[in-house]
Amino acid sequence: MKSDKIVEINEEKIKDHLGEFVRGTVEEMLNAMLDAEADVLCNAQRYERSPERQDTRAGHYERKLHTTAGEVKLKVPKLRKLPFESAIIERMSATVRSHSRRAGRMSSVTGISLPISF
C-alpha cells in the first residue's frame, strides 16, 4: 500500500529532541555563569597567573536543578580560601521556592501538581 505522504514527521521525536536541546543549553549557560562568577570572586580566570588574584579553584561539586526542561547538572566551583556563594543559585532557589509555593496553592485548587524542586 502506497502512502500519499512524501515526508512523515514524528512530532513526539521532535519534541524530545527539542527538549533535550533546551535542557543542554540551559545547563551550559548556567555552568558558564557559575564559572564567570568564580572568576570574579578570584579576580582572575581559571589558570590565569595574576598578582591581583584573590583565590584559586579547588575543583567543583555537582548540584542538580529540576526544571521544566529536565534535570540540569550544575558544576558549582569550589575555591580554596573564599566561600563560593553564588548569586545565581540563590536567585534560582528563591524562584523555585516561589514557584513551588504558587504550585502548591494551585494544586490545592486544581488538583494539578508541578514537579519543581532544587
Buried (B, 14 or more C-beta within 10 A) or exposed (E): EEEEEEEEEEEEEEEEEEEEEBBEEBBEEBBEBBBEBBBEBBEBBEEEEEEEEEBBBEEBEEBEBEBEBBEBEBBBBEBEEEEBEBEBBEEBEEEBEEBBEEBEEBEEEEEEEEEBEB
